[in-house]
C-alpha cells in the first residue's frame, strides 16, 4: 500500500494507524516527525498561518479573503509528482476550504488506480468514522478499534477527573484579527474538559464575532487557539489582544487566560490532538489538576 497524504490530519492519522512507512508523499504543512524528508505534494498560494514572514493574523486573513473573493485557489497540488509517486490511496479533507487542499480539487489529478479517502470529521464521533474509513481503505481494520478505544479511554478519564467540579464558562478564540470563535469539534472538547463554551456551538463552523459580543459574553476563562499557530506565536498574539480588546475581560484580570499550541491540539481532528487537547484544557480550567505541560499551553501573565 502506497499512501499520499494531502493534509496534516491525514498524515497524523495514517501514522497513528501504524502506516507511516507506507506514506510516499505529504503536504507542505505535514509536520509529523515520522515523515520528515518525504516528497512534498502541495504548496500554498497565500501567506500561511505560522509561516516565516507571514505570522501576522491580519495579513493572513486579508490574503485569504482576497483570494476567495476573486475565486482564486489557495493551494495547488503537484500533479506530475503525484503521478510519479503512484499512490494506491490518497487521503485529503472536505471540512475547510481555507485550511488545506480539498478532495474536490484533487479528484481530477488522481493517477490511474488511485483511491481517494476524504476526512470529514467535525465532531469526536466523526473522528471515529474517519479512523475506520482510512483503516478500511488501507486494509488495517483491526487497528481502528484500538485507536478509537484509546481516545475514548482518555476522554473518560478526563471526564471522571472533573466530574462534580464547577464548570467554567470558556471563550475559545480560533483567530484574533479579526476574531473568530472556535467551531466544529472545539466546543465539544471544552465540554469533555469540564467547561462550557460561551459562544461556540458543537459541530457548527468557526464564525466571525465582534469584540462587543466577546466582551459581553463575560467568560470565566479564555482559550486562545489560533488555527495553524504554535505556542510561541499564539502567546505573542494573545499578549497583543490582552493589551487591546481582551484587556477589559475579568478572565484576564483573574489570570485565566491561556494560549495553546493550536497546531498540535486544535487545528486538526485526530486521535492524538483530541486526546491532548481535552487533557490540556481540563488542566488549564480546573485548579485541582496539575497545570498543563508548558510545551503545549501557557498562562498569560499580566
Steps between C-alpha positions, in 0.01 A plus 500: 500500500640835389331796670510871416379748762389848396416635846678483839206328671519219245873453556452488877212255470686271261798499738274425799368198311859376471533580130763776500733280295234478228495875441670603175408870493355765731372858500713808558347535849549142619723505806488148640861402585462158340462648151779754498670516160216350295408664167271801543190493281331833577579866549311808615432794269428739789688588821445213740440502873827455682714536188821699521430861409122448507418449867278807531140372517356811337730454201401136464128582523523777241689279253257210539192722478632670187574169328158356586323814379685475168426130465870415514638173632673505838704185441637300210590132472796380295327274248821377339656402832179331612503290182868420548443377858222265384296491823232236549325722753476881520366649823369856504225699675161653436449710814663835426577668167739741675713258700628251243458335162145367460384178342309682226819669380689171480258255338606594147868465589495140622732259317343182356396251764525740794219505755412814695383518863361826632524598868172664599499502882350806666428320830668237715258233376588609147865440586414139569342477156815648340722251682289205385479629142877545462572170673262316269650658188849408618388150600585533868146493641606345832724797579202738490338333800813542713549864401137594572504311830811688614343840425181399680698388805676837519173693471338283767796553735488879458124513550536295818773734628277810463166343592310701759731801470375848406483544122675822394356696209768498231566731207680315220662730247609327180632821344584843637493746210215499421367296794354158421327274751614138521275265304437140395660270760645778721187572712461124545858473631425778750204295621709186541751709699233608748415845362230670297585692181328838533473583129588188301255231387592134463528393133444857372781663299728755658338839462600861504397698810512863610707613794180632660348151484815352648519750785129459576543121528706561818680164510669352807795385289650564156654234276688657210542238228590682175470252214838386371715676760742348750526601863753783470311684225168440673640645823636807322167569328303444819720751680414758234128429538518530877662840460207587275142369471529206744649712775165594651391140560496376857657170395817690412512675835440166673792339319278252315633584155681224312679462169526151352702330231199505271682334213563191710177489700208678334560562129459136403249238612725200561526248784814652653377858461158435654642309796774756558267799466243369748772415750670841470169690515388314812830576671475867406139534616507306827738605778487161675686350204867559419554779249536393136840422352683822424582363155134526391341769721602826663312715749525866411649708780414868513 
